[in-house]
Amino acid sequence: MKIKLALALLFFSSLSFASEYLYKGRVEYIRIEKAGRGVGKRTLSHPYTFTDEGMRGILSSLRFSKKMLITKDIEERNLFSARSVEFLIPYLVRGFAKLKEKEQIHFAYIEQDPKSLIRSDRLTAATLFVEEGMLHIRFGKIFAKLLGDYQRKGQEHLLDDARSLGLSLEYAPGVEPSGEDDKEVLINLAYDFTKTPPTLASAEKEKKGKEVKKEAPKEIKKQTVEPSKNPRERLKEVEKLKQEELITDEEYRQKRRDILKEL
């Protein structure tokens, strides 16, 4: 009888710490879970109230270091696109309002590039908790490159295999490095993230400067542009991408229809 009672208590205890999904997609998720080892021993400031505007400012302040711009895989300095920020905001705000003291939020989010013929999806996974006026963001993966069709059944392991690019983030106003983990950033919640960060203003100037520089050699570029491939070559290229599982069946059919329309 005592053994059964102990097992029952253990079972219900484990249920009380089961993950609660705030969002669950095919492979992506945002969930509340028991605080990990080390974090659970701290005095966490949970639950915590964030506003949509404050969370928007925090997520928008996470930017790649300038030196990362030499990496051809990085076109924009912001870690999260505007679309991603708006998607994450309601789940994170609601999640922190529900957190118990010994809980944390964990998410795995995939940034998709709809402009690329070859799939170029990026995975960012992180754990978040609040302690003593600081929001801790511990990254497991930052903008890691996903290969293959990770959405196919039985291919979920591709998320674990996602290759990180060794990226580093910029420490903007209100964002500080952690002395404990080089993959962790600290967000000072006393800082007003609802105002436009100075770094964003400088980024606008950088972007305009690049556009001006690009306009000058336009005529030269026109003379050196390679002739576009004929439909037959493009169809072969799309077929090869499908065989190598670099595009999905749906993407293959759509690209094939687009090419055939030009005939």
PESUL-V368150 format. One record per residue. N is the residue number from 1. RES is the residue in one small letter. PHI is phi in whole degrees, 0 to 359 (999 if undefined). D_CENTER is the distance of its C-alpha to the mean C-alpha in Angstrom with 2 decimals. Layout:
n = {N;N}
res = {RES;RES}
phi = {PHI;PHI}
d_center = {D_CENTER;D_CENTER}
This chain:
n = {1;2;3;4;5;6;7;8;9;10;11;12;13;14;15;16;17;18;19;20;21;22;23;24;25;26;27;28;29;30;31;32;33;34;35;36;37;38;39;40;41;42;43;44;45;46;47;48;49;50;51;52;53;54;55;56;57;58;59;60;61;62;63;64;65;66;67;68;69;70;71;72;73;74;75;76;77;78;79;80;81;82;83;84;85;86;87;88;89;90;91;92;93;94;95;96;97;98;99;100;101;102;103;104;105;106;107;108;109;110;111;112;113;114;115;116;117;118;119;120;121;122;123;124;125;126;127;128;129;130;131;132;133;134;135;136;137;138;139;140;141;142;143;144;145;146;147;148;149;150;151;152;153;154;155;156;157;158;159;160;161;162;163;164;165;166;167;168;169;170;171;172;173;174;175;176;177;178;179;180;181;182;183;184;185;186;187;188;189;190;191;192;193;194;195;196;197;198;199;200;201;202;203;204;205;206;207;208;209;210;211;212;213;214;215;216;217;218;219;220;221;222;223;224;225;226;227;228;229;230;231;232;233;234;235;236;237;238;239;240;241;242;243;244;245;246;247;248;249;250;251;252;253;254;255;256;257;258;259;260;261;262;263}
res = {m;k;i;k;l;a;l;a;l;l;f;f;s;s;l;s;f;a;s;e;y;l;y;k;g;r;v;e;y;i;r;i;e;k;a;g;r;g;v;g;k;r;t;l;s;h;p;y;t;f;t;d;e;g;m;r;g;i;l;s;s;l;r;f;s;k;k;m;l;i;t;k;d;i;e;e;r;n;l;f;s;a;r;s;v;e;f;l;i;p;y;l;v;r;g;f;a;k;l;k;e;k;e;q;i;h;f;a;y;i;e;q;d;p;k;s;l;i;r;s;d;r;l;t;a;a;t;l;f;v;e;e;g;m;l;h;i;r;f;g;k;i;f;a;k;l;l;g;d;y;q;r;k;g;q;e;h;l;l;d;d;a;r;s;l;g;l;s;l;e;y;a;p;g;v;e;p;s;g;e;d;d;k;e;v;l;i;n;l;a;y;d;f;t;k;t;p;p;t;l;a;s;a;e;k;e;k;k;g;k;e;v;k;k;e;a;p;k;e;i;k;k;q;t;v;e;p;s;k;n;p;r;e;r;l;k;e;v;e;k;l;k;q;e;e;l;i;t;d;e;e;y;r;q;k;r;r;d;i;l;k;e;l}
phi = {999;297;294;297;295;295;294;296;297;295;296;291;294;293;294;294;253;294;294;247;277;277;209;218;261;297;228;274;197;225;217;263;217;297;301;290;302;94;291;296;275;276;264;273;267;242;289;223;261;250;265;300;295;295;294;298;295;295;295;288;279;278;227;289;296;304;293;283;293;283;282;296;283;250;256;245;278;285;295;249;290;300;295;294;301;294;289;285;311;298;290;290;298;293;297;294;290;262;301;267;303;260;237;216;251;231;220;231;234;248;268;257;251;288;276;271;294;272;302;226;279;235;254;236;234;206;246;232;203;247;214;49;76;236;270;267;238;258;273;272;220;239;54;285;281;265;244;81;268;290;273;287;301;88;252;299;297;296;292;291;276;305;268;284;261;68;280;235;260;272;268;280;306;89;247;233;285;263;276;258;215;287;258;241;240;248;255;284;286;280;280;274;277;281;272;293;299;304;296;290;296;293;295;298;296;300;296;295;298;294;296;296;295;288;291;302;272;301;296;295;298;299;285;255;292;287;298;293;289;285;306;299;294;293;296;297;295;294;298;295;298;293;297;274;60;270;227;280;299;295;295;299;296;293;297;295;297;298;291;294;295;281;286}
d_center = {49.39;47.75;45.48;44.40;43.76;41.67;39.59;39.14;38.02;35.54;34.19;33.80;32.34;29.57;28.96;28.61;25.62;24.01;20.38;20.14;17.45;16.38;14.55;15.01;14.31;15.56;13.02;10.18;11.31;11.55;14.80;17.46;19.02;21.78;21.06;21.00;23.95;24.67;22.51;24.84;27.78;26.63;27.67;24.51;24.70;23.75;23.76;22.38;22.50;19.83;20.50;18.23;19.11;18.43;14.92;14.24;15.71;13.82;10.26;11.88;13.51;10.65;11.61;12.31;15.92;18.49;19.55;16.30;17.46;19.94;17.35;17.81;14.29;13.11;14.64;13.14;12.90;10.28;6.80;5.95;8.69;11.50;11.09;7.64;9.32;12.36;10.99;9.66;12.80;15.55;14.20;13.51;16.81;18.72;17.44;18.59;21.83;22.50;21.74;24.83;25.64;24.71;21.41;17.75;14.46;11.99;8.88;7.09;4.74;5.42;5.65;9.42;12.04;15.17;17.36;17.48;20.33;18.86;15.60;12.84;9.72;6.74;5.34;3.55;6.53;8.62;12.07;13.48;17.20;19.77;22.84;25.60;23.94;20.76;17.26;16.02;12.36;12.60;9.86;10.75;8.51;6.85;5.93;8.57;10.79;11.82;15.57;17.87;17.72;15.59;16.54;20.17;21.95;22.34;19.50;16.89;17.59;15.64;12.40;14.36;15.60;12.38;13.41;11.82;13.23;14.56;12.68;13.80;12.98;15.76;17.72;18.43;20.98;20.18;17.57;19.30;18.99;19.79;23.07;22.19;19.01;17.72;14.12;14.59;14.79;17.19;17.12;20.76;21.26;24.62;23.10;23.05;19.56;21.05;22.84;21.47;20.34;22.69;19.97;18.98;22.68;23.02;20.10;22.06;25.11;23.44;22.30;25.84;27.45;25.70;26.78;30.34;30.45;29.32;32.09;34.98;34.90;34.35;37.85;37.49;34.31;36.15;38.87;36.64;34.34;34.82;36.32;33.93;34.23;36.56;35.41;36.81;34.72;31.53;32.30;32.82;29.50;27.64;29.77;28.85;25.08;25.72;27.92;25.35;22.79;20.44;20.60;21.28;24.78;23.87;22.38;25.53;27.87;26.35;26.52;30.03;31.13;29.90;31.88;34.95;35.10;35.81;38.91}
